[in-house]
Amino acid sequence: MLKKEQVAEIVAKFGTHEGDTGSSRVQVALLTEQIKALTEHLKKNRHDYSSQRGLQILVGKRRGLLNYIKKNDLAEYHELIAALKLRK
């Protein structure tokens, strides 16, 4: 789970205006941080299968949001991919 300070920092960095928590850019950034945290957890707890399932769900949600951004604004998609250091 992300702490309030982490969420506020991500919203400030990727949001279009103050308090912007619902835009696709912010959602992708938040999901990316959750995925990183869950990946670290799974490196230590290899047999935590329910967390593995949760990770797969988060990755799928992020993929869907990225596809939406890519379809609507290709330049924003490339900028976001570079900022989050994602492959694709």
C-alpha positions as a Markdown table, in Angstrom:
| # | Residue | x | y | z |
|---|---|---|---|---|
| 1 | Met | 0.0 | 0.0 | 0.0 |
| 2 | Leu | 1.2 | 3.5 | -0.8 |
| 3 | Lys | 1.4 | 6.1 | 1.9 |
| 4 | Lys | -0.5 | 9.4 | 1.6 |
| 5 | Glu | 2.8 | 11.2 | 1.1 |
| 6 | Gln | 3.7 | 9.0 | -1.8 |
| 7 | Val | 0.3 | 9.4 | -3.4 |
| 8 | Ala | 0.4 | 13.2 | -3.0 |
| 9 | Glu | 3.9 | 13.3 | -4.6 |
| 10 | Ile | 2.7 | 11.2 | -7.6 |
| 11 | Val | -0.4 | 13.3 | -8.0 |
| 12 | Ala | 1.7 | 16.5 | -7.9 |
| 13 | Lys | 4.1 | 15.1 | -10.5 |
| 14 | Phe | 1.7 | 13.5 | -13.0 |
| 15 | Gly | -1.6 | 15.4 | -12.4 |
| 16 | Thr | -2.8 | 18.2 | -14.7 |
| 17 | His | -4.0 | 20.3 | -11.8 |
| 18 | Glu | -4.0 | 20.3 | -8.0 |
| 19 | Gly | -6.2 | 17.5 | -6.6 |
| 20 | Asp | -6.2 | 15.6 | -10.0 |
| 21 | Thr | -6.4 | 12.0 | -8.8 |
| 22 | Gly | -8.7 | 10.6 | -11.5 |
| 23 | Ser | -6.9 | 11.3 | -14.8 |
| 24 | Ser | -5.4 | 8.3 | -16.6 |
| 25 | Arg | -1.9 | 9.6 | -16.2 |
| 26 | Val | -2.2 | 9.7 | -12.5 |
| 27 | Gln | -3.9 | 6.3 | -12.3 |
| 28 | Val | -1.1 | 4.7 | -14.4 |
| 29 | Ala | 1.6 | 6.3 | -12.2 |
| 30 | Leu | -0.2 | 5.1 | -9.0 |
| 31 | Leu | -0.6 | 1.6 | -10.4 |
| 32 | Thr | 3.0 | 1.5 | -11.4 |
| 33 | Glu | 4.1 | 2.3 | -7.8 |
| 34 | Gln | 1.8 | -0.3 | -6.4 |
| 35 | Ile | 3.2 | -2.9 | -8.9 |
| 36 | Lys | 6.7 | -2.1 | -7.9 |
| 37 | Ala | 5.9 | -2.5 | -4.2 |
| 38 | Leu | 4.1 | -5.8 | -4.8 |
| 39 | Thr | 6.9 | -7.1 | -6.9 |
| 40 | Glu | 9.4 | -6.5 | -4.1 |
| 41 | His | 7.0 | -8.3 | -1.7 |
| 42 | Leu | 6.8 | -11.3 | -4.1 |
| 43 | Lys | 10.6 | -11.5 | -4.3 |
| 44 | Lys | 10.6 | -12.3 | -0.6 |
| 45 | Asn | 7.4 | -14.3 | -0.5 |
| 46 | Arg | 7.5 | -16.5 | -3.5 |
| 47 | His | 4.5 | -18.7 | -2.5 |
| 48 | Asp | 2.1 | -15.8 | -1.8 |
| 49 | Tyr | -0.3 | -16.8 | -4.6 |
| 50 | Ser | -3.1 | -14.4 | -3.7 |
| 51 | Ser | -0.6 | -11.5 | -4.1 |
| 52 | Gln | 0.5 | -12.9 | -7.4 |
| 53 | Arg | -3.1 | -12.8 | -8.6 |
| 54 | Gly | -3.4 | -9.2 | -7.3 |
| 55 | Leu | -0.3 | -8.3 | -9.2 |
| 56 | Gln | -1.7 | -9.7 | -12.4 |
| 57 | Ile | -4.9 | -7.8 | -12.0 |
| 58 | Leu | -3.0 | -4.5 | -11.4 |
| 59 | Val | -0.8 | -5.1 | -14.5 |
| 60 | Gly | -4.0 | -5.7 | -16.5 |
| 61 | Lys | -5.6 | -2.5 | -15.3 |
| 62 | Arg | -2.4 | -0.5 | -16.1 |
| 63 | Arg | -2.2 | -2.1 | -19.6 |
| 64 | Gly | -5.8 | -1.1 | -20.3 |
| 65 | Leu | -5.2 | 2.5 | -19.2 |
| 66 | Leu | -2.0 | 2.7 | -21.2 |
| 67 | Asn | -3.9 | 1.5 | -24.3 |
| 68 | Tyr | -6.6 | 4.1 | -23.7 |
| 69 | Ile | -3.9 | 6.9 | -23.5 |
| 70 | Lys | -2.1 | 5.5 | -26.5 |
| 71 | Lys | -5.4 | 5.5 | -28.6 |
| 72 | Asn | -6.3 | 9.1 | -27.6 |
| 73 | Asp | -2.9 | 10.9 | -27.4 |
| 74 | Leu | 0.2 | 9.2 | -28.7 |
| 75 | Ala | 2.6 | 11.9 | -27.6 |
| 76 | Glu | 1.3 | 11.8 | -24.0 |
| 77 | Tyr | 1.7 | 8.0 | -24.1 |
| 78 | His | 5.4 | 8.2 | -25.1 |
| 79 | Glu | 6.0 | 10.9 | -22.5 |
| 80 | Leu | 4.4 | 8.8 | -19.8 |
| 81 | Ile | 6.2 | 5.6 | -20.7 |
| 82 | Ala | 9.5 | 7.5 | -20.6 |
| 83 | Ala | 8.7 | 9.2 | -17.3 |
| 84 | Leu | 7.8 | 5.9 | -15.6 |
| 85 | Lys | 10.6 | 4.0 | -17.3 |
| 86 | Leu | 8.3 | 1.3 | -18.6 |
| 87 | Arg | 9.1 | -1.0 | -21.5 |
| 88 | Lys | 7.1 | -1.0 | -24.7 |
